[in-house]
Amino acid sequence: MDTMQVRASERLDVVKLRAFLESHFSELPQGQLEISQFSAGHSNLTYCLKIAEFEVVLRRPPLGPVAKKAHDMKREFTILSALHPFLPVVPKPYVYVEDLDIIGSDFFLMERKKGIVLDTYFPKGIKPTEELARQLSEKMVDSLVALHAIPYEDTPLQDMVKPDGFMERQVHGWIERYDKAKTAEYAEVKALTDWLKKHIPHNEEATIIHYDYKLNNAMFSEDYSEMIGLFDWEMTTVGDPLADVGVAMSYWLQADDPKMLLHALGDPPVTVLPGFYTRQQFMERYAEKSGRDISDIQYYCTFAYFKLAVICQQIYYRYAKGQTQDDRFAQMDKMVAALIKQASASI
């Protein structure tokens, strides 16, 4: 996973962090603390802290005002602590820190995993075959099935969640979030949100769901033979497993998708390449491996496109209001428009 020089507005206090590390990690090596920033991600800020061979990852909330109940570092740390014993792909969490004096916010530290994260391209020198694309697709499906098989009643998530009425809360909650973050009017939204409210499925099954499951949140071994990491657990909860599948499908672009959706933020992901599953193939394998009825899956996909549009709108709202200066967000409104059209076209 690539790191870069820390953005000027998002620098951390090296002296205070070094002192903190010395107080919490025994046998810390001698040497200068080097801090770099992970380039991926549009939400929480993620850094690599390195002293000689010692490396950990730091996660903190974004700068500026954030949405209520969003970017909850303690919650994400608790989720990692609960799931790591069940799924080795979950990074091992080390410590959660409430003291705002160290970096200006709460944060947590976790294991640094090393491997291949795929997004819009394969690494240089790798020529992806259709067989490799198929194998990666299978691993993405099977890992989601494995996550949904964890007995949440045996984890601390049992006391953190309210699975009853999950989809009702989700639909109404995300519509409310959209209304609060609007910066433009889209003609399709009224009919879309009315349809979503009217057709909410009533699936009583509840499982642990990642709720941000996508290819560039997964890490593979150098030979691509196994998934070794799964990241960004901030949205994880207990709820309808098909909602998780829908979210995964909203990210899983395929070659015949509308150009506006494929290129809204630049180059499309590698899932458009020959050999990668189509969304239909992904969902069919999920149904086969999990044994779940997916006859209502189109609703979940439509809602997921709307939900992703709202997330992009919240990010763009922060940029438009000057709450962040990250230039990556300047074109996010194009993604909002593309996702709303995609959701509307599916009803």
N, C-alpha and C positions, 0 to 999 in steps of 0.2 A: 504494500500500500504506500503510495507516494506521499512524501512530506515536502514542505517548502519552508522558506523563510517566513517567520511569523509576521502577519500583517501589522503595520505600524500601530493601528488603533487597537490591536488585540494582544499586545505584549504582556508578559507576566513578569513579576518581580523575581529575578533570578536569586538574589540574596536570601529572601524570605523562603523561597521554595527549597533552596539548598539546605537551609537550617531545618526545615520541616522534614525533608527526606532523611537527614542525619538522625533526627529524633525518632523516626518510625521504622527505619530499615537498618538492621544490624549488618555489620561488615560491608558497609557502603564503600566502594572503591574510591581511591584518591583521584582527583582530576577535576576538570572544569565541568559544570553543569551546562549542557547544550540543550536548547529548547527549539524544536521545530513544530510546524503545524501541519495537520493533515488537510490536504486540499479539498477532499470530497466533503459533501454534507452541506446542508443549507440551514441547519437548525442549531443544535448545541455546538460549542466549539471544542475541538479535540486536538490535543498536543502530544508530542512525544518528548519525554524527559530522559536524557541520556548522560550518564557519567561512565566513561570507559565502556565496559561490556554490560553495565547495568542499564536497563531500559524499562520504563513504565509509561502507561498512557494516562493522561489527565483529561477528564471531561468536565466542562463547566457550562452554565447557561450563556446564551448570547448576550451581547452588550445592549444597553438601553431597556426600555419598558418591554415586558413580555406578557403574553396572554395569561389570564388567570388559570392556575393549575397546570400551566405548561412548563416544560423544562425543569421538572422536579428531580433534582439530582439524587436526593435520598431515596425516592421511589425507584428510580432506575437502578441504584446500587442494591436495593433490597431484591429487586427482580433478578439481577445477575447472581446474587448470593443464593437465591432460591433455585435457580435453574441450572447453574454450573454443575452441581452433582449429578444431574440427570442427563445433560447434554454437554459433552466436552467441547463442542464448537462455541459454546458461550464463554466469553473471556472471563477468567478468574478475577473477581473483584478483591481489592486489597484493603482500602480504607475510605470511609466517607468523612468529609471534613466540613463542619459548620462554620468554623472561624472565618469571618469575612475579612480579617486583617491580612491574610496571606496573599490572596490574589484579588480581593474585592468582591468575591462571591463564594458561595459554597461550591464544593467540587468533590470528585472522587477519583481514585487511582485504580487502575486495573492492569491486567496482564497485557503485554505487547505481543501480539501474534504476527508472524511473518509468513507471507505466501503471496498468491496471485489474486488480485481483485479485478474483475472484468467489468468494463463499462462500455465505452464506445469502440474500443479497439482491443485486440490481443497484443501482448507484448511484442516488441520487435524481434524478428527471427522466428516467430511462431506462425505457421500457416495452418489455420484451423481446418480440420476435415469435417465432413458431415457426421462422421462417426463420433468425433470428439464433441461436436455440438449436441448430438443426441445424448451422449453420456452426461454432459453437464446439465442438460434439461432434466434427465431422470434424477440426478442428485438433488436438484432444486425441489422437485416434487417430493421425493422420498424424505428429505429433511423436514419439509413442512408437515408431512404425515407423522413423522416421529415427534415433532413438537406437540402436535395435537393429541398425541397418545399419552403424554405425561399426566399423571393423576394430580390435578391441581389441588385436590383436597389434602394431599400430603405435603403441601408447600405453604409458605407464609402468604401466598397469594389468596389463600382461602379467606383470610381476614381483611384483604385489601379491596375486594371487588364485590359487585352486585350483579351477578349474571342474569337474574330475572329481568325481563323487559329490556334486554340489551339493545336490540335493534330499534325499538321505539325511542330510547334515549339517544342513540346515535344519530338517527335521522333528524330528530328535532334539534339536537344539540349542534350538529354541523350546519344546519340551516341558520340557526341563530348566530353561529360564528361567522358565517358568510355575510349576514346582514351587518354585523359590526365592523367588518373589514372592507366593505365595498368601496371602490374608488371609481367605478364605472357601472353603467347599466348594460346588461345583456338580455336581449329580447327573449331568449329561451328559458331563462331561469324560473319564471313564474310557473309555466306549465310543467317544467321538470320537477320542481320542489313539490308542487301539488300532487304529481303522480307518485313521487317517492313516499309522501305521507299516506296516500290512499292505498298503496299496495304492499305495505310492510309485511313480510312473511313472519310466521310465528313458529320458529324452530326453538324448541326448548332445550336442545343439547348445548352444553357449554364446555369449552376447553380453553387451555392457555392459547392465546393468539399473539403473534408477533406484531401484527398490524402495520408493519412497514417492510414487508418481506419482498425483497427484490434482489436482482443479481448483483448489483454493486454494494449490497450490504453483506454479501457472502465472500468468503476467502477460500481459495483452493490451494492444495499442495502444488509444489513446483511442477510435478508431472500431471497435474489435474486429476489424479486418481481418486481424491477424496476431498470433501469439504472439511476445512480445518477451523473455520471461524464464521461466526454470524454476529453482526453488529447492530448498533442503533436500536436498543430495546426500550426507548423512552415511551413508546406508545403501547407497549405490551399490557395486556389485561386478560381477564377471563370473559369469554363471550362466545358468540356464534362462530364456529370454525369456518363456515362458508363466507362470512364477512372477511376473514383472513385470506381466503382464496380469491375473493373479489378484488381485494387490495393488491394482491400479487399480480392479478391479471391487468390491473390498471397500469402497472409498470412494464408489463411484458409486451413490448411492441413487436409487431410482425411486419413483414415486408409490404403487405397490401394495405396497411393503415394509411389514412389520409396524410398527405405530405405536410399539412400544417401541424399535425400531431407529431410526425416523425422528426421534424426539423425545428420545432418551436424553440428549443434551447441549443441548437447546433446539430451535431451529428447524432444519429440514432444509436441505440445500444446494439451490442453484437447479436442480440436475439433476432435481429432481422436477417441474419446470415443463413444460408442453406444448412439444413440439418437440425437447427434449433426447433423445438416444438412450436407449433402454433398454440394459441390460447386454448383452442378446443382439445388438442392433444394433451396439453398440460392438465386440463380439468378432467379429461377422461382417465388419465393415469391416476390422478388424485382419487377419483371415485373408486377405481379398481383397488388401489392400495389401502384406502381408508375404509371402504365398505359403505360410504355415505351416499345418500340420495342427493343428487345435485340438480334435480329437475327445476328448482327455483333459482339456479345460479345466475341467470341473466339479471334478476333484480339486484343481486349483490354486486355484480359488475357495474351496473348503471350507478348505483350508490357510490361505489368506489371511485369512479371517475369524478363524480361530484365532490366527494370528500377530498380527493387529491387537488381538485380545482380550488377548494377552500384553503387548503394548506398553502398552495402557491399564492393565493390572494392575500393571505395573512403575511407571507414573506414580502410580497410586493407592497403591501400597505406600510410595513415598517420602512421599506426603502423610500417610498413616495413621501412619507412624513419625516424623512431625515433621521430616523432612529438607527439606521445603519448606513454605512458608506460602501458596502460591499458591491462592487460593480457587477458581480454575477447576477444580481437581482434586478437589474435595470430592465431586462426583457421578460421578466416573469409574467407580466400581464398577457403576453402572447400565449404562454402556456395555459393560463387561466381560460382564455377564449377557446383554445383548441380542445381543452378537456370538457368544457361545458357543451361544445358542439358534439363531441364524441358521446357524452352521456345522453344528450337529447336525442341523438340519432338512434339510440338503442332502445328507446321506449316505444 
